[in-house]
C-alpha cells in the first residue's frame, strides 16, 4: 500500500478479556473502527462522544416556530393590518422557543 498516509504500523497483543473491554469502551464512545479508537486513545488518552440529538431536535422545533411567524408576517403584509391575535401568536411562538431552550439546557446536565 504505497499510498498510505500513515507509514508506521503498531501491533500489540491483548487477551480475550482485554479485547472485550476495548470493544466495550469503543462502543461506548460510539466508534466502530478499532484502529481509530486505539489511535485516539494513544494520542489523546480519551475519546469524547458528543450527543447533539437534543440540539437537533431544538433546531427542528425552532424552525417550525419560525415558519409559523413567517406565515403571520406574510398575512400582515397581504392585509396591511396587524391584529392583536397576530401579536399574541408571535409572543406564544417566542415563549415556546424559550421553553424549548430551557428544557434542552436543563436536560443536558
Phi, psi and omega in degrees: 000085184287339184266015180292142175275337177251114186266349183257134178253139178237127181236140176214163180251144177221147176286169179300319180293317180296317180295322177298320178294319178298315179297321179297313180293325178296317178295318178299327179279356179075025181251147180243348182257112183298321179298315179297316181299310183295321178298314179297318179294321181291322183275320187250338180084355179201160174232129180254127176254124179255133179255108181261012184298321180293321180292320178297318178296317178299315180299319179295318180293318179296322177299318179296318178295319178299321177297320178298316180295319178299322178296321179295315180298319179298318179297319179296316179294326181289319184264349185056027180224133177252118181265154178301326179296325178297314178297319180295322179292319177296317177298321177296320178296317180294322177296321178297320177300314180296321177297317178298317178298312180299315180300314181296314182293320181291328182273358179268355182275000000 
